[in-house]
Amino acid sequence: MTTTDTLLAQAKADQFGRAVAMRLSAGSEDLPYEVRERLRAARVRALQARRKPELAPVVVGRGASAALALKRGWLYRIGSVLPLLVLAAGLVLLHTIQTDDRASELAEVDTALLTDDLPPAAYADPGFVQFLKQSGRGE
């Protein structure tokens, strides 16, 4: 079935629906108001039942604040939580890398102190910078 055939069939179905609706509306003019309103409400409910369900936002009250929640399935919930899990894993990875780098830096400083000719107390001496400048070891 081609697109043209589909559109033609849909146009015929729409035309038939309008003819039926016109016929029903013509007969309802003689009915009392309450009956007409019940029929109208029944038509609206029937149309709503045939429509595809839409994802309508729902306002959820939580104490003094309100949050906007969407009615979606479990896959949407997993998709919502997944970025948070990736963020947490990234933060843990960054912390681990920084801790390892800091430990490496401290190990290098300790190695330099232990293999140097000067005793560690010399580094705490206020005149040590002057000593380094005079001996040519600094800068």
matplotlib code that plots the C-alpha trace (Angstrom):
import matplotlib.pyplot as plt

x = [0.0, 1.5, 1.3, -1.3, -3.5, -3.1, -4.0, -7.0, -8.3, -7.7, -9.6, -12.6, -12.6, -12.6, -15.4, -17.4, -16.7, -17.9, -21.1, -21.9, -21.1, -23.4, -26.2, -25.8, -25.7, -28.9, -30.9, -29.6, -31.3, -34.6, -33.2, -33.2, -30.2, -29.0, -29.1, -27.2, -24.5, -24.1, -23.7, -21.2, -19.2, -19.3, -18.0, -15.1, -14.3, -14.4, -12.0, -9.6, -9.6, -8.6, -5.8, -2.2, -1.3, 0.8, 3.5, 2.0, 4.1, 2.9, 3.7, 4.7, 4.5, 7.3, 6.9, 7.4, 8.7, 7.4, 9.2, 8.2, 8.1, 7.4, 5.6, 8.2, 9.4, 12.2, 14.6, 14.2, 15.0, 18.2, 19.1, 18.5, 20.8, 23.5, 25.1, 25.3, 27.1, 29.5, 30.2, 30.8, 33.1, 35.0, 35.4, 36.8, 39.2, 40.4, 40.9, 42.9, 45.1, 45.8, 46.6, 49.1, 50.7, 51.0, 52.6, 55.1, 56.0, 56.6, 58.6, 60.8, 61.4, 62.2, 64.6, 66.3, 66.6, 68.0, 70.6, 71.8, 75.1, 73.3, 71.5, 67.7, 68.1, 70.0, 66.8, 65.0, 67.8, 66.8, 70.3, 70.0, 68.9, 72.0, 74.1, 72.6, 73.2, 76.8, 77.7, 76.0, 73.5, 70.4, 68.2]
y = [0.0, 3.3, 6.6, 7.9, 4.9, 5.4, 9.1, 8.3, 5.7, 8.1, 10.9, 8.5, 7.4, 11.1, 11.8, 8.9, 10.0, 13.5, 12.2, 10.0, 12.9, 15.2, 12.6, 12.1, 15.9, 16.4, 14.0, 15.4, 18.8, 17.4, 15.8, 17.5, 19.5, 16.9, 14.1, 16.2, 17.0, 13.3, 12.4, 15.1, 14.0, 10.4, 11.5, 13.4, 10.3, 8.1, 10.5, 10.6, 6.8, 6.5, 9.0, 7.9, 8.6, 11.6, 12.1, 14.8, 16.5, 16.0, 18.4, 16.4, 18.2, 17.5, 19.6, 23.3, 22.7, 21.1, 19.1, 18.4, 14.7, 13.0, 9.7, 7.5, 4.0, 2.3, 2.9, 6.6, 6.3, 4.4, 7.0, 9.7, 8.0, 7.0, 10.5, 10.7, 7.4, 8.4, 11.7, 9.8, 7.4, 10.3, 12.0, 8.8, 8.3, 11.9, 11.6, 8.4, 9.9, 13.0, 11.0, 8.8, 12.0, 13.6, 10.4, 10.3, 14.0, 13.3, 10.2, 12.3, 14.9, 12.3, 10.6, 13.9, 14.6, 11.2, 11.1, 14.7, 15.6, 18.0, 16.9, 17.4, 20.1, 22.3, 22.8, 24.3, 26.8, 30.4, 31.0, 28.0, 30.1, 32.2, 29.1, 27.8, 31.1, 31.3, 27.7, 27.9, 25.2, 27.4, 28.6]
z = [0.0, -1.0, 0.7, -1.7, -0.9, 2.8, 2.6, 0.4, 2.9, 5.8, 4.0, 3.3, 7.0, 8.1, 5.7, 7.1, 10.6, 9.9, 8.3, 11.4, 13.7, 11.7, 11.8, 15.6, 16.2, 14.2, 16.3, 19.6, 19.1, 20.3, 23.5, 26.9, 28.0, 30.6, 28.1, 25.5, 28.1, 29.1, 25.4, 24.9, 27.9, 26.6, 23.2, 24.9, 27.0, 24.0, 22.1, 25.0, 25.3, 21.6, 21.9, 22.6, 26.2, 26.6, 29.1, 31.3, 33.9, 37.5, 40.3, 43.4, 46.7, 49.2, 52.3, 51.6, 48.1, 44.9, 42.2, 38.6, 37.9, 34.6, 34.3, 32.6, 32.8, 34.6, 31.7, 32.2, 35.9, 35.1, 32.5, 35.1, 37.7, 35.3, 35.0, 38.8, 39.0, 36.3, 38.1, 41.4, 39.7, 38.1, 41.4, 43.0, 40.1, 40.4, 44.2, 43.7, 41.0, 43.1, 46.2, 44.2, 42.7, 46.1, 47.5, 44.6, 45.2, 48.9, 48.1, 45.8, 48.5, 51.1, 48.7, 48.0, 51.7, 52.6, 49.7, 50.1, 51.9, 54.3, 57.4, 57.5, 60.2, 57.8, 55.7, 58.7, 59.3, 58.3, 56.8, 54.6, 51.6, 51.9, 52.1, 48.9, 47.1, 48.3, 47.4, 43.9, 44.6, 44.6, 41.8]

ax = plt.figure().add_subplot(projection="3d")
ax.plot(x, y, z, "-o")
ax.set_aspect("equal")
plt.show()
